Amino acid sequence: MLHASLRRGRIRGRTAFLTASAAVLALAGLLPAAGPVAADTLTAVSYSQAPTTHQLYPRDPAANTAVVRVAGQVTQGQPSAMRLDVTRDGSPFSSTTVPVAGTGAAFSFAPTITAGLTAYTFSLYAVGSTTVLQNSWTDVVAGDVYLDDGQSNGAARQRYDGAADNSSAPDQSPWVRTFGSSTADSAASAADNTWRQATGDGYQDAGVVGQYAVRMGRRIVDTYGVPVAVLQGSQDGMPIDVFKPNPANHADTSTNYGRLLSRAQRAGVQNQVRGIFWYQGESDNNDVAAQTSGFGTVLTAWQQDYPGLQHVYPHQIRNGCMPYGSTTFQRSYQERDAQRGYSDLPGVTLLSTDGVDRQGLDAMPNNNCHFYYRGGYQALADHDFATVAYDLYGGSATAATPPSPATAWFSAADHSRISIALRNSTDRLNLPCGPADDFLVNGSTAKVSSVAVQPGMVVLQLSGPATGATGVSYLGHDGPGNWITNDNGAGLLAFYNLAFTADQPAAMPAPARTCPPLRSSVLTAAGDFNGDGRTDLAVVGDTNDLRLYPGNADGTLNIGPGAQMWPLGGLWQGFKAIAAGDFNGDGRADLAGIDANNDLRLYTGDGQGHLNGGALMWPGGGLWQGFKAIVAGDFNGDGKADIAGIDANNDLRLYLGNGDGTLNTGTGGWKMLAGNGNWVNFHGLAAGDFNGDGKADIAGIDANNDMRLYAGNGDGTINTSSGGLMWPGGGQWGGFGAITAGDFDHDGKADIAGIDANNDLRLYTGLGNGTLNTGSMGMLWGGAGRWGGS
């Protein structure tokens, strides 16, 4: 019988003892054996080098092979030789025998395996009077190694819901692996030395690499037949300083950098990491100096510590994030522009996050920072794969890098046209309808009215000469929308205030497609459309879609991209005015609008942010032609929502609501204020109880660009002695487009939200006495000019 101490079947440190199962197999004749077990077969060995089960060995890309070393020393017994057998997918691959001289003798093997979707098993035998298995390591492969680091979008965990299409599990592969854990716990990180199949949906758990890395690995495996290992190191919500190494000890495991480096060392991959994916910068909050110097520090350390590193792939951060615990939205335009310079560094290619539609809405805080899997992290990995394939696998050069600007200049003598040359002058660009709103002419009031593209070039037609312009910017946007992309789907990199070179007159290229005309102005209406008790904003923008921006309790709006209130896009083209109220008496906010045929139609709300219907509120066709604005409120005090509007004769008329979604045709539309044409040149109209008397009033911007209050009498007329200024000073409201009213800050007083001359949406809180607070605040996307029409 075997001595108990030699039958325990375990490995202590790097010493392997004969296992009971191996002994049984040997005695049963299933392993090479001759006669009874002799004393010289009671062998133990220690290892200086050996694989582990599921391990990936970095391959030599040129030879497509890797060397697997098994080396050690006989610590007990008198074997005459050690033999290493290698099988590939269960079939014999190689067998090597080296002589040894008993206890104290060293042995070493270095078989070469080929990278591919095949698994190798290594079995080490002690050869004496019998041949006895010492250890076996299964499912060993050769392939490529990548690191993935950054903050939460680098971690790319599953977010928002557990729906099947939001999980990366279908893209998991036995050929995509990882080592250890990305936990921030130093002790736990150091203790985990296990190779595993990679998973994507979790965060900092054993085997988790994130959804993005799972998809990227799967694309490499499926396309090139090469196994992949990814070591994930990302930490949510961290600024660049967190990722810097300890200058005195790069492997310091109290640091993010050191934990990842230590894992690479323990995994045996440190010297042959092919690429590093990096997604970080949101938490630097537009601190350009911190971001760029910090990235430079990390990049230099990578190049020192990973000598085989071939390429680094940072991502340009995306619109949508705000710092945790803050309601101040940070666009980081300058930081994003500074990141463009990373592509000028040797061995670095900046990847674009534009062109990816499915950003999700985070609950705390309300921001559009992260992505779903399908159409989000999966799509991002698919776009990036084209770059990785070109750089590292001999893939196509076509659309291999994201579109990126090189220079810009005025291409019309009057400076009403801008041409932007891209770094890649040959790649075709895909131009949808509606991207003009994503561009900004810095230092000028001129707007981009249309966009055309040709290979390597973007051309912007402006609304007029760009007097005073200092540069041009491409800001992109949150969520889904109209992206300028290459043929692999990668979006145009964002840039900010790109300076102009010398003028080069050229004609405007023909448009890539025929698009419906953009709106010349935005339409807005306020109401509680989603039933949460807060005032929301419904907006018809320049793409003629109706979108909902839910209200927050502090007077700001949810910074998501604006959910569609109507399922099909572009159907609000030609609408001239909209107003919100409970027109059918069901307690939910509805929308009334004058359509392209000059009919007033009702779209009933479902209380969840969506609309239905489209029935006529007034019989007959085209009766609302010439109306400049409409508002809704209970102007006659009967508890039903009415419509007031400025008609073609510049009179303010009232149309009483029946409470069933129609208007009273018997009363017609009486004048709310005596006289003719009193409302000529008014632009902007809003309704609410501005003076706190319980009656609906009218606020409007008059011909002198003053905001005036017309107090309601509660009987459908306006107090003839009213019309006072709601805001001190003259002409302060010049350039304002749409205005609307509601209690946005939940203080019980009616406020006014308006789109100013800079196309920013601003809130002017009501004081409850018919005037407005002289301060204002940005409600959404402040400072970016995001609320302009064409």
N, C-alpha and C positions, 0 to 999 in steps of 0.2 A: 504494500500500500504506500502511496505517496505520503511524504511527511506533510502534516497539516500546514506548516508554514510555507510550503511550496504549492499549496492548492488554493490559496485564497483568491487568486484571479484578480489581482488589483495592481495598480501602478502607483508607487509612492515616489513623489518627485518625478525624476526621469528614469526610475528603475522599474523594469517590467519583470513580473514573476510569471512562471508557467501557469496557465489557467487550468482549472479543473476540466472545462469543456474541451480544451485542446488536448489534454491528457487522455480524456475518454476517446476522442476522435483518433488519437494516435494508437491507443490500445485496440480500437475497433478496426484498425487497418485503413481508415479513411484518410490519414496522412501517412507519408512515407515512414515506415518503421521497420525495424529488424529485431525480432526477439524481444525479450523483456527489457524494461527500462533499466539502464545501467546507471552507475553513479555519475558517469561523465555527462549524462543527459540532464542531471539536476542542475540546470544552468540558469543563471540570472545575468542580466545585462543592464547597464545604464546607458542612456542616450545623451549625446551632445547635440545631435540633430535627428529629427524624425518628423514625419507629417502627422496630422491629426485628421480624424474623419471629417469629411465635407470640406476640407481645406482647398482653397484655390491658390495655385502657384502662379506668380506673374510670368507671362510668356515673353520671350524675345520676339517682337513683332516681325523681324526680318526672317527668322527661321521658323516661326510659329511653334516653338517648343519651349519647354521649361525643364530645368534640372531639379529632381527631387532627391535630396541628400538624406541618407540614413547612416548615421555614424555613432559609434559609442565604444564601450569597453566591456569585456566579459568580467563580471564581478564575482561569479561563482561557477564552479564546474570546470570540466576539462574537454570542451568541444575541440574538434580538430579543424572545423571550418564554420563559417556563417554563410547562409544562403538567403538571397532576397529574390522572391518570385513576384512578378508583376503581371496582373491580368487586366485586360481592357474589356469592359462590359462582359466580364465573366470568361473571356477567352484568353489563353496564354499570350503574353506580350513579350516578356523577357525573363530570364533567370540568370543570376550571377552568383558565383561562389568565391569567397575569399578565405584563404587559410588563416587560422588563428592558433596560438600556442597556449590554450587554456586560460586560467584565471590571470587577469591583468592585460590580456592581449587586446589590442585595438582593432576595430574593423571600420570600413567605410565603403559606402555604395553611392553612386551618383547616376542613376538611370535617367534618361531623357524621355519625356512624354510629349505627345503632340497635342496642341490645343484644338479642341473641337467639342462637340456635344457628345462626348464619351467620358465615362467615369473609370478610374483606375483603382485597383486594390493592391496594396503592398503587404506582403507577408514575409516576415523574417523568421528563419529557422536556425536552430543550433544543430550542427551536424557532428555526430560522434558515432558510437556504436548504434545509435538510433538517430532519427531526424525528428526534432520536436519544435513545434511552432512556439515562437517567443512572443510575437505580437502581430497584429493585423490592423491595417488602416484602410478604411473603405471610402468610396465615393470621393476620391481625390481628382481634381481637375486642373487644367492650365487655362489661363485666360488673362483678361485685362482688369486693372484696378483703377478705381476712381475714388475721390473724396468728394463729399457734399457738405458744405458748411454755410453758415449765415444765421439769420434770425428766422422768424416763423414761416416765411415763404420758402426758406431753405429747408426747414423741417418738413413742410408740406404734408402735415397730418390730415386725416379726414375731418372735414368740418361740415356744419350745417344740418346734415341729416344722414341717416343710415340707409338710404335707398340704394338699390342694387347698382344703379348707374353712377353712384357717388363713391363707390368702393373701388380700390385698385386691385382687389383680390383676383379678378379674372386675368389680370396682367402679370400676376406672380408666376415665376418660373423656377424650376429646380436648378436652373443654370445661372440664376442671379442670386448672389450670396452676400453675406456680410460676416464681420468678426466683432464679437463683443457687443457693447451697448453704448449709446450716446448719452447715457445718464450723466447729469451734472454732479452726481455723488462720486467723489474721487475714489473712495474705497471700493464702492460697487463697480466702478469702471475698471479699476485695476484687477479686481477679482474675476472678471468675466473674460475668459480666454477661449470661448467656444465659437466655432464656425457654424453658421446656420443658413438656411434658406431665407432670403430677405422678404420682409413684408412691408406694406406701405401705409396702412391706415392709422397706426398708433403714433405715439410720441415718446421718445427716450426709453422705450422698452427694448428688451433683448430681441435682436433680429430685425428691428424696425429701421428702415432707411428713408421712409417718406414716399408719398405717392409719385412724386416727380421722378425720383431715382428708380423706383420699380419700373415705371414706364420706359425711361431712358435705357435701363439695362435690358428690358425686354426687346426694344427695338434693335439694339446691337446684337443680341443673341439671335433673333429671328432673321436679321438681314445678313449677318456675317458668320454665323455659326460659331461664335466665340463666347465662352462663359465670361461672366462679369462679376466682380466683387465691388461693392460700394460701402465705404465706411462713412457713416453719417455723424456729423458733429454739431448740428445747429441747435441754437437756444432761442426761444421765443423772446421777442421784445428787447433785444440787447443792442446798444450802440457799438460802434466800431472798436472802442477801447477794450471791450470785453474779449475781443478775439485776438488781441495782440499777444505775442509770446512774452514770457518773462525773459528779459534780456540776459539774465545771468544763467538761465536754465530753461531752454526751450521745451524740455520734456517735463516741466513742473506740472504735475497732475492736478494742482489746485486751479489751473487755468484751463479755459476751453481749448486753447491751442495745444497745451501740453497733453491733455487727455487724448486728443485725436492723434497726436504724434506718437504717444506711448502705445496706443492701440496698433498703429501702423507698424511700429517696431516689433511688438509681440506677435503680430500676424505674419511677420516676415515679408512685408510688402513695401517697406519704407523707400527702398531704392528704385522701385519700378512702378510708381504711381504714374499713370499716363496723363490723367487730367483731373482738374479740380473744378467743381461747380460751386458758384458763390452767389448768394442772393441775400443782400444786406444793405441797409442804409435808411430804411424808414424811420428807425429810432434815432437817427442823427439829426432829424428835424431841420433839414436845410443848412446844416453847419458844413459848408463846403470844405473848409480847411481841415476840420476833424475827419471828414469822410475820406478825402483824397490822401492826406498824409497817413491816416490809419491804414488805408488799403495798401499804400506803398510799403508800409512797415510789414504788413502781413505777407504781401507778395514776395518781398525780399527774403523773409524767413522761409517761406515755402521753397523758394529756389535753392536755398542753402540746405534745407532738411530733407528734401525729396529730390535727390540728384538726377533721377530719371524722368522728372516732370517734363512733359512735352507741351502742354497747353493749359491755360487757365481761362475759365468761362464765367465771368461775372455777369449778373443780370442788371439792367437798368431798372431801378425801382419804378413802381407804377402809381398813377393817381389812385387815391382811395384811402390811404391810411391816415389816422390821427394818433397822437400819443395817448397811451392809456391814462385814464383819469382826467382827460382834457376834453373840452368841447370846442377847442380852437382847431380848425382844420388846417393842416400843413400841406401845401402843394409841392414844396421842394423843387421848384422849377430850376433854380440855380444848381442845386445838388445833382439833379438828373442830367443837366447839361454838362456838368463837370465829369460825370461818369462816362460821357462819350469819349473823353480823352483816354480812357483805359485801353481802348483799341490801338492807341499809338505806342503802347508798351510792348516790348518783344514777347512773343508767345502768349498774348492776351487777345481775346476776341469778346467784345461786349455783346451780350444777347438781349433781344428786345422782349419786353412783356406786353407791348402793344400788339393788337391782333388777337388777343385772347378775350373772349366775351364773358365767360361765366364767373365773374366776381360775385361773391356772396355778401350778404349783409350781416355783420357781426352785431350781436346784441349789446355787448359792453366793450367799448363804447359803440355807439351807432356809427360804424364806418364800413367802407367798402374796401377792405384791405386784403382779403384772402380769396381763395378760389375753390370752387367745386372741383371734382375730379374730371368727369366727362365735360369737355369743353373748357376746362380750366387747367389744372396741373397736367392732365394728359395731353391737351393740345399744346401747352407750352413745351413739354418734352418732345413732342412730334416736330414742332418748329425748330427746336434746338438741335435735334438729331441730324438735320441736314448739315449744320455747321460741323458737328463732331465727325460725321461721316467724311466730309471733305478734308478736314484737318488730319485725321488719324487713320482712316480706312480707305483712302483713295476714291472717295465718293465724288459725285459730280460737283463741278464748280458753279453750276447754274443755281442762282438763288441760294448760295451757300452761306451768305452772311446777311444780316438784316439791312434794309435800306438805311443809309446814314448820310447826312448832309456833309458836303465838302465846302462849298462856297455859295453865296447868294449875291444877286445884283438886280438892279432895275433894268428891265428889258423893254420899257416904254419910255419915250423921251419925257413924258409928263409925270413919270414915276407912279403910274397907275397899274403897273404890272411888275411882278417879281419872279425871277427864275432862280431855282435852287438846284444846283448840280449835286449829284450823289457820288459817293466814293466809288461805287461800282457803276460804271458808265454803260454797262450792257444789259443788266438784268431788267426784265420786263416788270412793270408795276401794274397792280390791279387797283382800279379806282372805283369805289362805289359812289352812290349819290350821298351828298350831305357832309363831306369832310371839311367844308370851308370853315365851319364853326370851331374847328380844332386849331386853327391858325390865328396868330396875333401879330399885328404890325406894331412893334414897339415904338413908342414916342409919337404916334400918329393916331388920329381919330378915324383914319381910313379902315374899312373892314374888307375882309376877303369875301368877294361875292361869288367866285367860282374857281374851280381847280381843274387843271388838265395835267396829264402825265404823258411822258414818252420814256423809252428806256434810259435810265440814268438821270431823269430830269423831272422835277415838279414845278409847274408854273401856276402862279396865283394871279387872278384878275382881281383888282381892287375896286371898291366902290367909288374911288376918286383918287386924285394925286395924294401920295403919302407924305404930305408936308411935315418936315421935322422928324421923319422916321430914323431911328437909330439901328434897327435890325428887324429880323423876323423870327418868329417862334412857332414851333409846333408843340402844342400842349398835350395832345391826346385827350382822353376822357376816361371816366369810370365805366365799368360794366360793358354791355354790348354796344354796338354801334357801327359806324362807318369808318373802317380802317383802310389806310393805304398800305398794301402788303406786296411782298414778292410772291413768286409762284409757289413757295413752300409755306405761305401763310404768315410769315414773320412780318410784324408791323414796322412801319417807319419809326426809327428811334426819335424820341422827343429831343427837342433842342430849344434853347432860349436865347433871344436877342443875338442871333447870328448876324454878325456885322456884314455890311454890304461892301463888295469890291466895286471896281469901276463899272459904269454902265455899259451894257452890251445890248443895243436894240435888237429885238427879235419878235417875230409874230407869235401870237398865242396859238399853241397847238390845238388841233381839233379835239373836242372832248372825246373821252374814251367811250362814253355812252350817253344816251339822251336821258336826262333826269327831269322830273317835274320841277317847276320853279320853286325856289325857296320862299318862305314867307318873308315879307318885308318887316314884320313885327311879331312879337310874341303875344299870345293871349293867355290871361291868367284868371282863375276863379278860386275863391277860398271857401272851404267847408270841411266838415268832418266826414270825409269819404270812406274811411276805413273803420269807423265806429269805435275809436279808442278814446273819444272825448276831447281830442286835440284838433286844432285847426290845421288842415292840410292845404296844399296848393296843387291844383290841377293846371297843367301847362300844355298849350299847343305851341311847339317850337318850330324851328325853321324846316324840320323834316316832315312836318304835318302829322306827327304822332301826338296822341294825347297821353301825357305821362303824369303820374302821381308822385308828389314829394311829401311824405308824411311829416306832420309837425312834431316837434319835441316840446317839452314842457317849458322851455326857456325862451321860446320865440324863434329858435332856429329850426331849420328843416333837416330831416334825415338826409345824410350825404350820399345815399345810394344813387344809382344812375337814373332813377325815375322809372317806376314800373308802368307797363302799359295798362291803361284803364280800358282800352278797347282792343280786341284781339288782333285786328289786322292793321298794318301800318299804312300811313299816308292818307287815311280816309278823311282827315280833317282839312284837307287842302281846300282853300277857298272860303273857309269859315271866317266871318268878319268880326264876330263878337261872341263871347260866352258869359254865362252868369250861373251861379250856384244857389240852390235853395231847395227846400222840401216841397216840390210843386204838386206831388200826388198825395201828400198827407200820410205817408207811411212811416215817418220818423227818420228817414234816411236822406242824405244829401243827394240831389239830382243835379243834372247839368242841362241848361237850356242854351241853344246856340243858333245863330243865324248862318245858314249854310250857303254854299256857292250859288244856289238858286234863289237866294233871298227869302227862304222860308225859315220860320222859327220852329225848331224841333226840340223835343224833350228826350233826354237819355236818362233813364231812371237808375239810381244807384242801388247796389245790393248790400251796402253797408260793409263791404269787404274790399273796397277800392276798385270795383269794376262797374261798368255801365252796361245797360241793355236798352233795347228799343230804338227810338228815333222817330216817334210819331209826331205829327203836326200839333202844335199847341194853338194854332190859329188857322182856321180853314182858308182855302184859297191859295193861289200861288204867287210868289214874288212880292208879297205885301210889305216886306221889311227892307226893300231896296233903299239904299241911301242912309240907313241907320249907321251911326258912327260908334255907338257904344250902348251897351245895356247893363243894367244891374238888377239884382233881385232883393226884395225885402217885403215886409208886411207894412205897406205904406198907409193903408186905410184902417188898420187895427182890427181886422176881422179874423186874425189867426191864420190867414192863408197867404202863401207867398205870391207876390205880384212881380211884374216886370216894368221897369222904367227905362226909357231910352231916349237918346238924342236922335231925332229923325232927320230926314233930308232937308227940312226947312229950318233946322237948328233950333227946334223946340223940344223941350223935355216933356215927354208924354208918359202917362201911366196906363198900364193894361192890367186890370184886376185878375187875380187868380181865382179859379173855381174850386181849388183844393183837390181836383181829380187829374191834374196834369194838363188842363186846358186853360185858356184865358176867356174872360167874359167878352163876348162879341157885342152884347147889347150896350155896354157902356163905352165901347170903342176905346179910344186912347185920348183921354183928356189931358189938357195942359196942366202941369203941376205948378207952373209959374206963369202968371199973366204976361201978355205981351208977345211979340213975334221976334223970332230969331235971336233970343237972348243967349243962346248957347253956342253961337258961332265961334269957331276956333278953339272950343274946349277940347282938350286931349287928356284922356284919363278920367274915369268916373268910378266912384266907389260908394257903397251904401252900408250904413250901420248906425247904431245909436251912439253918436259921437259926443253928445252933450249930456248923456245920462238921464234923460227925461222919459225913457221907455218908448220913444217913438223913433221910427226909422228916418234917418237924415240922408242927405246926398253930399258927398265931397267931390270936388272936381278941380282940375287944373285949367285955369282960364287962359285967355289969349295973351295975357301978360306973364304967363308962367308962374302965377301965384296959386297956391292951394287954398280953396275957399270952401266954407261950410254953409250949406243951405239946410236949415233946420226944418224937419218935418212937423206938420200940424197934427198928424195922426189920422187925418181924414182923406189922405191922398193928395194933399196940396202941400206947398212949401211956404214957409213964413216969408212974406215979402220984405220984411225988414232984415232978413238974414243975408248972409253972403260975406261974412267976415273972414279975415285971414285965419287959417289954422296954424300958420307958421310965420314968424315975424320976418320982415324984410321982403324985398321985391324980387321977382324973377328967379327965385331959388329952384324952381321945378322945371327949368328949361331942359329939354332933352329927355325928360322922362317919357317912357313908353307906357306900358300897361301898369295900372295900379289896381289893387283890390283891398278889401277890408275884412277883418276878422279879429277875434281875440287871440292873437298868436302867443302872447306871454301868460295867458290864464290869470289875469288880474281883474277880470270882469269889465274891462274897458275896451272899446273898439280901437284897433290899431290900423295902420295903413302899411301895406307892403308894396313896393314899387321898383321897377327896373329903371335905373338912372342912366345918365348920359354915357357912363362907362360900361353899360351893360352888366352892372352888378345888381343883384337883388338885395334891397335894403329894407329894414323894418323901422318904422317910425311909430313908437308906442303912443297910444292915446292917453290923455290925462283925465278924460271923463268929463271935461268942461267945454268940449268943442275945439280944443287945441291939441297940438302934438308936442311931444317931448323934442326939444331941439337937438338932442343927440340921436344918432342912428347906429345901427349895427348891421353887419353883413349877415344875411340869413343862410346863405349857401354859396360856396365858391367865391367868396369875397375877393375882389381885386383881380379877378381873372378875365373879366369881360365875357362871362359864359352865357349871358342871357340875351344876347343880341339876335336879331333876325338876320336876313341876308345882308 
